[in-house]
Amino acid sequence: MKQTTIQNPEAIRKGSVRVLVGDDFNNLVDVGALRNPVFTSMAEIQQIDFDNVDPLRKFVKGQRVQITFDLAEINFPNLAALSGGLINLSATAGSPVNVDGEEHGIGWVVGVPFKLNHKNGDDTIVSSIVVYGGSDTLVNNTDYDTYVGDGQNGEKGATYIVPLTSEAGAITVDYTYTPNAKRTITLNDAGASVLKCLRIINEDENGKEFKIDIEDGTNFAPISVDFAGDEEDDVAILPVDFQGNLVEWTDEQAA
């Protein structure tokens, strides 16, 4: 039989989380697909016993917290951010690629950005951008503006077009981008960890957030990639054990 009823439906959390990491909370990048995210307080309770009075109980490491997960998008820049100081990351540029007449629908909505399909390997804005509305060549800073996403206002390194004037014709774009030919990681033998910030967000169907902010943290798990077999219906994963200090834990869902 029922022993009680649900007291606060909004306090029953549904869905997983996004994990974002960066140098500070204004420059965070989504690490992408992951599995098994678990958030844990690392506070320790200490008990001091006496012969003639009750034990004294204290706690330490009250701000220390941990987020563990299996990272499925093994992206070198994100890996370098999670293990700051351990990893040296470099990139080798490939050859420039010209894009002609990339289609972006009929007309656009003023103020609503759209993303170009390709981006530079070094996360800078693509070059030689020419935007057309039908047969008309549109003017930068008059008919449209451009920016590069930083991971919060769009995909990191992607070039975005922001409409400034009304256009009803077919929108096409010419530009040139330079992809990376490869990225390379090397590991430092010794040194200090570069501490990072991390944010965990669960968002409900109303756009309200259940959010945890962690600072002064780094990944304590050794770099270890579990490769799936050729016949397995699975992907490679990399375990992450990020430990740092809790800044705040906020709840808009069951406020």
N, C-alpha and C positions, 0 to 999 in steps of 0.2 A: 504494500500500500504506500501511498504518498506520505512522506514525512513533513514536507513543507512545499512552498511554491517559489518560483523564481522571484527574487527580491528586486533585481535591477537588470532587465534584459540587456541594456547597453553595456553592462559590465561583462557580458559573455562575449569574448573576442573571437572573431572569425577572420580567416585569411592569414597569410604569412606576412612577411615584412620586406621592406627595401633596406639595404645597408649601403651607406655612403661614407666615404673616407676622404680625408684631405688634410692640408696643412692647418686650416682653421675652419670654422663653421660657415664662413662666407665663401669657401672654395672647396666644396665637397663634390665628389664624383660617385655616381651609382656604380657599385661593383657588379651588378647584373644578376644572372641566374645563380641560385644557391639552394642548398638543401639543409634541413635539420638545424635551423637557427635556434639557439638556446641562450637566454640571458640569465646570468647568475650573479648574486652578490657574493663577494669573497670575504665578508666580515667574519672575524673569528671571535668566539666567546671563550674567555679565560676564566677559570674558577680557582680561587685560592682558598684552601681549606684551613680551618683552625680547630683547636681542641675544645674550645669552650663557647664558641659563637657560630652562627650560621655561616656558610661559605660566602665569600665575597665574589661576586660575578661581575666581570667587566668585558667590554668588547674592544677590539682593535681592528684596524683596516676597514673602518666603516664606510669609507668612500670607494674602496676598491671593488671593481666589478669586472665581469668577463662576458664576452659574447663569443660563442663557438658556432661554426657552421662549415659546411663543405662547399667550397667554391667551384662551380661548374664552368664559369667563364674564366679560363686561366689566361688572363690578359696581363701582359708584362707590366704596363704602367701601374695597374691596380695592385699587382703583386709587389712592386717596388714601393708603393705607398704604404701598404700594410706592414711591410718589413723594412721601414725606413732606416737607412744607414748600413744595412747589411748588403743591399743590392745596388750595383751600378747598372744603369740602363742607358743604352745608346741605340741609335737608329741609323740605318743607311738608306738614303733617298734613292728612289727608283727614277725612271724616266717620266717627264711630263706627258700627260694624256690630254688631248683636246676633246671636248664634248660639244657637239653641235645640235641645237634644237631639242634639248631635253624638255619634255612636255610636263606641264604642271596644271593641266585642266583648262577650263573655259572661264575666264574672269577670275577675280580674286576678291577677298574681303579686306577692306582697309584696316590696317592695324593687326591683322592675323598673319604671323610669319609662316613661311613654308621652307622646308629644308631641301637643299640640293642633294642629289643622289650620291655624290662622291665627295671626298674630303682629302685635304693634304695630310700626309703622314706626320707632319710636325705640328698638326692642330692649328695652323694659321689659316687665314681666309684664302679661298681659291683665287686665282688671278684671271685677268682678262674677261671679267663678267660683262655680258651684254644681255639685257632682258628685253623681250619683245611682247607687246600686247597686240595680237593679230599681226599686221604688217608694219606696225609702228615700233620704232626703237625708243624705249623708255629711258628716262634720264635719272641717273643715280642722284640721291639727295633731293630730288624733286618728285619723281613718281614712285620711288622706292628707296629704301635704305638697306644696309647689310650689317650683319654681325656674325661672330663666331660663338657657338655654344660653349659653355664652360662646365657642363654637367648638371647645372641647376636650371638654367634658362634655355635648355636644349641639350642635345647630344654633344658631348665634349669634342671640340675640333670640327664640328659640322658647320658649314656656311648656311646662313638663313637670309632669305629675302623678306623684307617687311614692306608691304604695300602702303603707300602714302596717298595715292589718288585712285579714283575709281577706274576700273578697266573691265570691259565686257568681252574682249576678244580672247583668242587662244593665247595662253601664257607659255612661252618657250624661253629657254636660257642657253646661251653659249658661255663656256668658261674653260679654263685649263686647271687641272689639279695634278699634284705630284704625290703619288703614293709612296710608302716605304717599300723598299725591296726586302728589308728584314729588320727585326729588332734583335738586340743582343744583350744578354745579362751576364755579368760577372759578379763574383761574391768577394766582399772584403774579408780578410783573414781575422781582423780584430778592429775594434773601434766602438764608438758610442752609438747607441740607437737614436735615430731621429724620431722624436715623439710626434704622434699624429692625433687628429680628432676623428671621431666616428659617430654617426647618427643612425639609429634604428627607427624605422617608421612603419606602423600599421595604419592604413587609412580605410575607413568604412565607406559604405555606399553613399553617405551624406558628405563625404569629403573631410570628415573630422579625424584628427590624428591621435594616435597613441604613440608617443615619441620619447626616445631615450637618447640623451647626449652624453658622450664619453670624451674626455680629454686626456692628454699626456699618456697616450697608449701606444702599444706596438704589438705585433704578432709574436706570441711565444711558441707557436708550433713550428717544428722544423719544416723546411720546404720538402714536401713529399707528395708526389703525384701518383695516384692510383689509376693506372690506365685500364680501361675496359678491354676485354678481348674482342677480336674481330667479329665473332659470332654473337656477342652479347648485345642485347637491346639496352645499351647504357652508354654513358660518356665518362671520360676521365674526370676525377675530382681532386681538389687540393684542400686538405683540412686547414682551418684557420682557428687560432685561439688568441683573440685580441683582448688584452687586459689593459685597463686604465682606470681613471678616476671619474666617478659619476659627477656630471655637472648638474643635470636635473632630469627628472622623469615627469612628463606632462601627459595629461589625459583630457582630451576634449570630448571623448565619446560618452563617458559616463560621469561628466562633470556635475 
